Amino acid sequence: VLCVDCPRPELDGTVSYIEAAQLSSLFLSSPPPERRLKVVIAGA
């Protein structure tokens, strides 16, 4: 087994990172839904 510590890639300035940060802040600042939904996550 070979373990190598790789440097963290520079993702902070990419378009995908910025869009994800904007969506995340939108989810945090939006009001909760009036009716809560039941969610089931099923997998094998």
C-alpha distance matrix in Angstrom:
0.0 3.8 6.6 9.9 13.3 15.6 19.3 21.2 23.3 27.1 28.2 31.1 33.7 33.0 35.5 33.2 32.3 36.0 37.1 34.7 35.8 39.4 38.9 37.2 40.2 42.6 41.1 41.3 44.9 46.3 48.3 47.0 48.4 51.7 50.5 47.0 45.1 43.1 39.7 37.7 34.1 33.3 30.2 28.6
3.8 0.0 3.8 6.5 10.1 12.3 16.1 18.4 20.4 24.2 25.6 28.5 31.0 30.5 33.3 31.2 30.2 33.8 35.3 33.0 34.1 37.7 37.5 35.9 38.7 41.2 40.1 40.2 43.7 45.3 47.6 46.5 48.1 51.5 50.5 47.1 45.4 43.7 40.3 38.6 35.0 34.6 31.6 30.3
6.6 3.8 0.0 3.8 6.8 9.5 13.1 15.2 17.7 21.3 22.8 25.4 28.2 27.9 30.8 28.8 27.4 30.9 32.6 30.2 31.0 34.7 34.7 32.8 35.5 38.2 37.1 37.1 40.5 42.3 44.6 43.7 45.4 48.8 48.0 44.7 43.2 41.7 38.3 36.9 33.4 33.4 30.7 29.8
9.9 6.5 3.8 0.0 3.8 6.1 9.7 12.3 14.7 18.2 20.1 22.8 25.3 25.2 28.3 26.7 25.2 28.7 30.6 28.5 29.2 32.8 33.2 31.5 34.0 36.8 36.1 36.0 39.3 41.2 43.8 43.2 45.0 48.6 48.0 44.9 43.5 42.2 38.9 37.8 34.3 34.6 32.1 31.6
13.3 10.1 6.8 3.8 0.0 3.8 6.6 9.2 12.1 15.5 17.5 19.7 22.4 22.8 26.0 24.5 22.7 25.9 28.1 26.1 26.4 30.1 30.7 28.9 31.1 34.1 33.5 33.3 36.4 38.6 41.2 40.8 42.9 46.4 46.2 43.1 42.0 41.0 37.8 37.0 33.7 34.4 32.2 32.1
15.6 12.3 9.5 6.1 3.8 0.0 3.8 6.5 8.7 12.2 14.4 17.0 19.3 19.5 22.8 21.5 19.9 23.2 25.4 23.7 24.2 27.8 28.5 27.1 29.4 32.2 31.9 32.0 35.0 37.1 39.9 39.7 41.7 45.3 45.2 42.3 41.1 40.4 37.1 36.6 33.3 34.1 32.0 32.2
19.3 16.1 13.1 9.7 6.6 3.8 0.0 3.8 6.3 9.2 11.8 14.0 16.3 16.9 20.5 19.7 17.7 20.6 23.2 21.9 21.9 25.4 26.6 25.3 27.2 30.2 30.3 30.1 32.9 35.2 38.2 38.3 40.5 44.2 44.3 41.6 40.7 40.3 37.3 37.1 34.0 35.2 33.4 34.0
21.2 18.4 15.2 12.3 9.2 6.5 3.8 0.0 3.8 6.5 8.5 10.6 13.2 13.8 17.2 16.2 14.1 17.0 19.6 18.1 18.1 21.7 22.8 21.5 23.4 26.4 26.5 26.4 29.2 31.4 34.4 34.7 36.8 40.5 40.8 38.2 37.4 37.1 34.2 34.2 31.3 32.8 31.2 32.2
23.3 20.4 17.7 14.7 12.1 8.7 6.3 3.8 0.0 3.8 5.9 8.8 10.7 10.8 14.2 13.6 12.0 15.0 17.5 16.5 17.0 20.3 21.5 20.8 22.8 25.5 25.9 26.3 28.8 30.9 34.1 34.5 36.4 40.2 40.5 38.1 37.2 37.2 34.2 34.4 31.5 33.0 31.5 32.6
27.1 24.2 21.3 18.2 15.5 12.2 9.2 6.5 3.8 0.0 3.8 5.9 7.2 8.1 11.8 12.0 10.2 12.4 15.4 15.1 15.1 18.1 19.9 19.4 21.0 23.7 24.6 24.9 27.0 29.3 32.7 33.5 35.5 39.3 40.0 37.8 37.2 37.6 34.8 35.4 32.7 34.6 33.4 34.8
28.2 25.6 22.8 20.1 17.5 14.4 11.8 8.5 5.9 3.8 0.0 3.8 5.6 5.5 8.8 8.4 6.4 9.1 11.8 11.4 11.7 14.7 16.3 16.0 17.8 20.2 21.2 21.8 23.9 25.9 29.3 30.1 32.0 35.8 36.4 34.4 33.7 34.2 31.5 32.2 29.7 31.7 30.8 32.5
31.1 28.5 25.4 22.8 19.7 17.0 14.0 10.6 8.8 5.9 3.8 0.0 3.8 5.8 8.7 9.0 5.9 7.2 10.7 10.5 9.6 12.5 14.8 14.3 15.4 18.1 19.5 19.7 21.5 23.8 27.3 28.5 30.6 34.4 35.4 33.5 33.2 34.1 31.6 32.8 30.6 33.0 32.4 34.4
33.7 31.0 28.2 25.3 22.4 19.3 16.3 13.2 10.7 7.2 5.6 3.8 0.0 3.8 6.6 8.5 6.7 6.8 10.3 11.4 10.9 12.8 15.4 15.9 16.6 18.9 20.8 21.3 22.6 24.8 28.5 29.9 31.9 35.6 36.8 35.2 34.9 36.0 33.6 34.9 32.9 35.2 34.7 36.8
33.0 30.5 27.9 25.2 22.8 19.5 16.9 13.8 10.8 8.1 5.5 5.8 3.8 0.0 3.8 5.5 5.3 6.4 8.7 10.1 10.8 12.6 14.5 15.5 16.9 18.6 20.3 21.5 22.9 24.6 28.3 29.4 31.0 34.8 35.7 34.1 33.5 34.5 31.9 33.1 30.9 33.1 32.5 34.5
35.5 33.3 30.8 28.3 26.0 22.8 20.5 17.2 14.2 11.8 8.8 8.7 6.6 3.8 0.0 3.8 5.5 5.2 6.1 8.5 9.9 10.6 12.3 14.1 15.5 16.6 18.5 20.1 21.3 22.5 26.2 27.5 28.8 32.4 33.4 32.1 31.5 32.8 30.4 31.8 29.9 32.2 31.9 34.1
33.2 31.2 28.8 26.7 24.5 21.5 19.7 16.2 13.6 12.0 8.4 9.0 8.5 5.5 3.8 0.0 3.8 5.5 5.2 6.1 8.6 10.0 10.6 12.1 14.3 15.3 16.5 18.4 20.1 21.1 24.6 25.4 26.6 30.3 30.9 29.4 28.5 29.6 27.0 28.2 26.2 28.4 28.0 30.4
32.3 30.2 27.4 25.2 22.7 19.9 17.7 14.1 12.0 10.2 6.4 5.9 6.7 5.3 5.5 3.8 0.0 3.8 5.5 5.2 6.2 8.7 10.0 10.4 12.4 14.3 15.4 16.6 18.5 20.0 23.6 24.5 26.2 29.9 30.7 29.0 28.5 29.5 27.0 28.3 26.3 28.8 28.5 30.8
36.0 33.8 30.9 28.7 25.9 23.2 20.6 17.0 15.0 12.4 9.1 7.2 6.8 6.4 5.2 5.5 3.8 0.0 3.8 5.5 5.1 6.3 8.7 9.8 10.7 12.4 14.4 15.5 16.7 18.4 22.1 23.6 25.3 29.0 30.2 28.9 28.8 30.2 28.1 29.8 28.2 31.0 31.0 33.6
37.1 35.3 32.6 30.6 28.1 25.4 23.2 19.6 17.5 15.4 11.8 10.7 10.3 8.7 6.1 5.2 5.5 3.8 0.0 3.8 5.4 5.1 6.2 8.6 10.0 10.6 12.4 14.4 15.5 16.4 20.1 21.4 22.7 26.4 27.5 26.3 26.0 27.6 25.5 27.4 26.0 28.8 29.1 31.8
34.7 33.0 30.2 28.5 26.1 23.7 21.9 18.1 16.5 15.1 11.4 10.5 11.4 10.1 8.5 6.1 5.2 5.5 3.8 0.0 3.8 5.4 5.1 6.0 8.6 9.8 10.6 12.3 14.3 15.4 18.8 19.6 21.1 24.8 25.6 24.0 23.6 24.9 22.7 24.4 22.9 25.7 26.0 28.8
35.8 34.1 31.0 29.2 26.4 24.2 21.9 18.1 17.0 15.1 11.7 9.6 10.9 10.8 9.9 8.6 6.2 5.1 5.4 3.8 0.0 3.8 5.5 5.0 6.2 8.6 10.0 10.6 12.4 14.3 17.8 19.1 21.2 24.9 26.1 24.6 24.7 26.1 24.3 26.2 24.9 28.0 28.4 31.2
39.4 37.7 34.7 32.8 30.1 27.8 25.4 21.7 20.3 18.1 14.7 12.5 12.8 12.6 10.6 10.0 8.7 6.3 5.1 5.4 3.8 0.0 3.8 5.4 5.2 6.2 8.8 10.0 10.7 12.2 15.9 17.7 19.6 23.1 24.7 23.7 24.1 26.0 24.5 26.9 26.0 29.2 30.0 33.0
38.9 37.5 34.7 33.2 30.7 28.5 26.6 22.8 21.5 19.9 16.3 14.8 15.4 14.5 12.3 10.6 10.0 8.7 6.2 5.1 5.5 3.8 0.0 3.8 5.5 4.9 6.3 8.7 9.9 10.5 14.0 15.2 16.7 20.3 21.6 20.4 20.5 22.4 20.9 23.2 22.5 25.8 26.8 30.0
37.2 35.9 32.8 31.5 28.9 27.1 25.3 21.5 20.8 19.4 16.0 14.3 15.9 15.5 14.1 12.1 10.4 9.8 8.6 6.0 5.0 5.4 3.8 0.0 3.8 5.4 5.2 6.3 8.8 10.1 13.4 14.2 16.3 20.0 21.2 19.6 19.9 21.5 19.9 22.2 21.4 24.8 25.8 28.9
40.2 38.7 35.5 34.0 31.1 29.4 27.2 23.4 22.8 21.0 17.8 15.4 16.6 16.9 15.5 14.3 12.4 10.7 10.0 8.6 6.2 5.2 5.5 3.8 0.0 3.8 5.4 5.1 6.1 8.5 12.0 13.8 16.3 19.8 21.6 20.4 21.4 23.4 22.3 25.0 24.5 28.0 29.3 32.5
42.6 41.2 38.2 36.8 34.1 32.2 30.2 26.4 25.5 23.7 20.2 18.1 18.9 18.6 16.6 15.3 14.3 12.4 10.6 9.8 8.6 6.2 4.9 5.4 3.8 0.0 3.8 5.5 5.3 6.0 9.8 11.7 13.7 17.2 19.1 18.4 19.4 21.8 21.0 24.0 23.9 27.5 29.1 32.4
41.1 40.1 37.1 36.1 33.5 31.9 30.3 26.5 25.9 24.6 21.2 19.5 20.8 20.3 18.5 16.5 15.4 14.4 12.4 10.6 10.0 8.8 6.3 5.2 5.4 3.8 0.0 3.8 5.6 5.4 8.4 9.2 11.3 14.9 16.3 15.2 16.1 18.2 17.5 20.4 20.5 24.2 25.9 29.4
41.3 40.2 37.1 36.0 33.3 32.0 30.1 26.4 26.3 24.9 21.8 19.7 21.3 21.5 20.1 18.4 16.6 15.5 14.4 12.3 10.6 10.0 8.7 6.3 5.1 5.5 3.8 0.0 3.8 5.8 8.2 9.4 12.4 15.8 17.5 16.2 17.6 19.7 19.2 22.1 22.2 25.9 27.7 31.0
44.9 43.7 40.5 39.3 36.4 35.0 32.9 29.2 28.8 27.0 23.9 21.5 22.6 22.9 21.3 20.1 18.5 16.7 15.5 14.3 12.4 10.7 9.9 8.8 6.1 5.3 5.6 3.8 0.0 3.8 6.6 9.2 12.3 15.2 17.7 17.2 19.1 21.6 21.6 24.8 25.3 29.0 30.9 34.4
46.3 45.3 42.3 41.2 38.6 37.1 35.2 31.4 30.9 29.3 25.9 23.8 24.8 24.6 22.5 21.1 20.0 18.4 16.4 15.4 14.3 12.2 10.5 10.1 8.5 6.0 5.4 5.8 3.8 0.0 3.8 6.5 9.0 11.9 14.4 14.4 16.3 19.2 19.5 22.9 23.8 27.6 29.8 33.4
48.3 47.6 44.6 43.8 41.2 39.9 38.2 34.4 34.1 32.7 29.3 27.3 28.5 28.3 26.2 24.6 23.6 22.1 20.1 18.8 17.8 15.9 14.0 13.4 12.0 9.8 8.4 8.2 6.6 3.8 0.0 3.8 6.5 8.8 11.7 12.1 14.7 17.8 18.7 22.4 23.8 27.6 30.1 33.8
47.0 46.5 43.7 43.2 40.8 39.7 38.3 34.7 34.5 33.5 30.1 28.5 29.9 29.4 27.5 25.4 24.5 23.6 21.4 19.6 19.1 17.7 15.2 14.2 13.8 11.7 9.2 9.4 9.2 6.5 3.8 0.0 3.8 6.5 8.6 8.4 11.1 14.1 15.3 19.0 20.7 24.4 27.2 30.8
48.4 48.1 45.4 45.0 42.9 41.7 40.5 36.8 36.4 35.5 32.0 30.6 31.9 31.0 28.8 26.6 26.2 25.3 22.7 21.1 21.2 19.6 16.7 16.3 16.3 13.7 11.3 12.4 12.3 9.0 6.5 3.8 0.0 3.8 5.5 6.3 8.8 12.3 13.9 17.7 19.8 23.4 26.4 30.1
51.7 51.5 48.8 48.6 46.4 45.3 44.2 40.5 40.2 39.3 35.8 34.4 35.6 34.8 32.4 30.3 29.9 29.0 26.4 24.8 24.9 23.1 20.3 20.0 19.8 17.2 14.9 15.8 15.2 11.9 8.8 6.5 3.8 0.0 3.8 6.5 9.6 13.1 15.6 19.3 21.9 25.3 28.6 32.3
50.5 50.5 48.0 48.0 46.2 45.2 44.3 40.8 40.5 40.0 36.4 35.4 36.8 35.7 33.4 30.9 30.7 30.2 27.5 25.6 26.1 24.7 21.6 21.2 21.6 19.1 16.3 17.5 17.7 14.4 11.7 8.6 5.5 3.8 0.0 3.8 6.4 9.8 12.7 16.3 19.2 22.4 25.8 29.5
47.0 47.1 44.7 44.9 43.1 42.3 41.6 38.2 38.1 37.8 34.4 33.5 35.2 34.1 32.1 29.4 29.0 28.9 26.3 24.0 24.6 23.7 20.4 19.6 20.4 18.4 15.2 16.2 17.2 14.4 12.1 8.4 6.3 6.5 3.8 0.0 3.8 6.8 9.5 13.1 16.0 19.2 22.6 26.2
45.1 45.4 43.2 43.5 42.0 41.1 40.7 37.4 37.2 37.2 33.7 33.2 34.9 33.5 31.5 28.5 28.5 28.8 26.0 23.6 24.7 24.1 20.5 19.9 21.4 19.4 16.1 17.6 19.1 16.3 14.7 11.1 8.8 9.6 6.4 3.8 0.0 3.8 6.3 9.9 12.9 16.0 19.4 23.0
43.1 43.7 41.7 42.2 41.0 40.4 40.3 37.1 37.2 37.6 34.2 34.1 36.0 34.5 32.8 29.6 29.5 30.2 27.6 24.9 26.1 26.0 22.4 21.5 23.4 21.8 18.2 19.7 21.6 19.2 17.8 14.1 12.3 13.1 9.8 6.8 3.8 0.0 3.8 6.7 10.1 12.9 16.5 20.0
39.7 40.3 38.3 38.9 37.8 37.1 37.3 34.2 34.2 34.8 31.5 31.6 33.6 31.9 30.4 27.0 27.0 28.1 25.5 22.7 24.3 24.5 20.9 19.9 22.3 21.0 17.5 19.2 21.6 19.5 18.7 15.3 13.9 15.6 12.7 9.5 6.3 3.8 0.0 3.8 6.6 9.8 13.2 16.8
37.7 38.6 36.9 37.8 37.0 36.6 37.1 34.2 34.4 35.4 32.2 32.8 34.9 33.1 31.8 28.2 28.3 29.8 27.4 24.4 26.2 26.9 23.2 22.2 25.0 24.0 20.4 22.1 24.8 22.9 22.4 19.0 17.7 19.3 16.3 13.1 9.9 6.7 3.8 0.0 3.8 6.2 9.9 13.3
34.1 35.0 33.4 34.3 33.7 33.3 34.0 31.3 31.5 32.7 29.7 30.6 32.9 30.9 29.9 26.2 26.3 28.2 26.0 22.9 24.9 26.0 22.5 21.4 24.5 23.9 20.5 22.2 25.3 23.8 23.8 20.7 19.8 21.9 19.2 16.0 12.9 10.1 6.6 3.8 0.0 3.8 6.7 10.4
33.3 34.6 33.4 34.6 34.4 34.1 35.2 32.8 33.0 34.6 31.7 33.0 35.2 33.1 32.2 28.4 28.8 31.0 28.8 25.7 28.0 29.2 25.8 24.8 28.0 27.5 24.2 25.9 29.0 27.6 27.6 24.4 23.4 25.3 22.4 19.2 16.0 12.9 9.8 6.2 3.8 0.0 3.8 7.1
30.2 31.6 30.7 32.1 32.2 32.0 33.4 31.2 31.5 33.4 30.8 32.4 34.7 32.5 31.9 28.0 28.5 31.0 29.1 26.0 28.4 30.0 26.8 25.8 29.3 29.1 25.9 27.7 30.9 29.8 30.1 27.2 26.4 28.6 25.8 22.6 19.4 16.5 13.2 9.9 6.7 3.8 0.0 3.7
28.6 30.3 29.8 31.6 32.1 32.2 34.0 32.2 32.6 34.8 32.5 34.4 36.8 34.5 34.1 30.4 30.8 33.6 31.8 28.8 31.2 33.0 30.0 28.9 32.5 32.4 29.4 31.0 34.4 33.4 33.8 30.8 30.1 32.3 29.5 26.2 23.0 20.0 16.8 13.3 10.4 7.1 3.7 0.0
